[in-house]
Amino acid sequence: MIAKTQYKMTPADLELTLALVRGGSLATAGERLGVDASTVFRSLQRIERGLGRPLFERTRSGYLATELAAHLAGHAEQMEVALEAARS
């Protein structure tokens, strides 16, 4: 599903994608991650540039996940579950 590129997503990239999928706005994602909305915006631009594809559709009401973002968020959720299980 992800195009073969030189870009390697990091766990932080997945965490940011998941936060934006869940929050729907830069500000909410930033609150979830403990960073400014501008940091989320710059990071999202870097990730999308690296992938060569948009992860979100920008609308007046917020950020809507593309199919790719939803796919990546699913992997991020699996990572969250695995980390929680390891901590228990």
ROKE-58733 format. One record per residue (C-alpha): residue number from 1; x, y, z. Coordinates in nm, 4 decimals. Each point is the difference from the previous one (the first is absolute). Example, Ala and Ser with C-alpha at 12.3 -4.5 7.8 and 13.67 -1.06 7.14 Angstrom:
<nodes>
   i       px       py       pz
   1   1.2300  -0.4500   0.7800
   2   0.1370   0.3440  -0.0660
</nodes>
This chain:
<nodes>
   i       px       py       pz
   1   0.0000   0.0000   0.0000
   2   0.2851   0.2415   0.0735
   3   0.2032   0.1022  -0.3024
   4   0.3583  -0.1187  -0.0029
   5   0.2012   0.3090   0.0846
   6   0.3203   0.0785   0.1816
   7  -0.2003   0.1463   0.2874
   8  -0.0116  -0.2142   0.3135
   9  -0.2831   0.0795   0.2379
  10   0.0925   0.0165   0.3654
  11  -0.2124  -0.0955   0.3005
  12  -0.0370   0.3749   0.0668
  13  -0.1399   0.0458  -0.3530
  14  -0.2586  -0.2700   0.0672
  15  -0.0837   0.1545   0.3367
  16  -0.0550   0.3389  -0.1634
  17  -0.2177  -0.1524  -0.2730
  18  -0.2118  -0.1796   0.2600
  19  -0.0364   0.3146   0.2114
  20  -0.1193   0.1973  -0.3015
  21  -0.2399  -0.2763  -0.1078
  22  -0.1469  -0.0102   0.3509
  23  -0.0016   0.3741   0.0597
  24  -0.0896   0.1317  -0.3423
  25   0.1878   0.3273   0.0514
  26   0.3579   0.1152   0.0375
  27  -0.0743   0.1519   0.3406
  28  -0.1613  -0.3157   0.1385
  29   0.2763  -0.2204  -0.1385
  30   0.2549   0.2345   0.1548
  31  -0.1720  -0.0216   0.3384
  32   0.0050  -0.3798  -0.0191
  33   0.3701   0.0043  -0.0870
  34   0.1037   0.2835   0.2304
  35   0.1210   0.2251  -0.2823
  36  -0.1190   0.3146  -0.1783
  37  -0.2372  -0.0191  -0.2968
  38   0.2759   0.1533  -0.2132
  39   0.2268  -0.2931   0.0861
  40  -0.2721  -0.2438  -0.1056
  41  -0.0432   0.1934  -0.3257
  42   0.3722  -0.0019  -0.0817
  43   0.0330  -0.3673   0.0885
  44  -0.3005  -0.0892  -0.2140
  45   0.1494   0.1908  -0.2938
  46   0.3288  -0.1886   0.0425
  47  -0.1754  -0.3388   0.0133
  48  -0.2202   0.0726  -0.3017
  49   0.2992   0.1298  -0.1968
  50   0.1932  -0.3137   0.0870
  51  -0.2844  -0.2296  -0.1000
  52  -0.0845   0.2021  -0.3078
  53  -0.3701  -0.0212   0.0846
  54  -0.2434   0.1942   0.2169
  55  -0.1108  -0.1622   0.3232
  56  -0.2853   0.2391   0.0674
  57  -0.2538   0.2040  -0.1881
  58  -0.0113   0.3506   0.1422
  59  -0.3550   0.1297   0.0472
  60  -0.1602   0.2917   0.1792
  61  -0.1042  -0.2342   0.2784
  62   0.3434  -0.1574   0.0440
  63   0.2197  -0.2750  -0.1354
  64  -0.1611  -0.3076  -0.1554
  65   0.2110  -0.3138  -0.0270
  66   0.0742  -0.1407  -0.3428
  67  -0.0072  -0.3757  -0.0477
  68   0.3758  -0.0035   0.0550
  69  -0.0248   0.1927   0.3285
  70  -0.2726  -0.2349   0.1248
  71   0.2187  -0.2978  -0.0920
  72   0.3006   0.1449   0.1833
  73  -0.2144   0.0910   0.3016
  74  -0.1095  -0.3633   0.0202
  75   0.3638  -0.1061   0.0266
  76   0.0626   0.2685   0.2623
  77  -0.2939  -0.1296   0.2047
  78   0.1434  -0.3522  -0.0160
  79   0.3312   0.1378   0.1271
  80  -0.1822   0.1728   0.2879
  81  -0.1702  -0.3245   0.0992
  82   0.3271  -0.1922  -0.0152
  83   0.1799   0.2601   0.2121
  84  -0.2771  -0.0019   0.2604
  85   0.0100  -0.3800   0.0138
  86   0.3772   0.0074   0.0459
  87  -0.0334   0.2479   0.2860
  88  -0.2563  -0.2150   0.1834
</nodes>
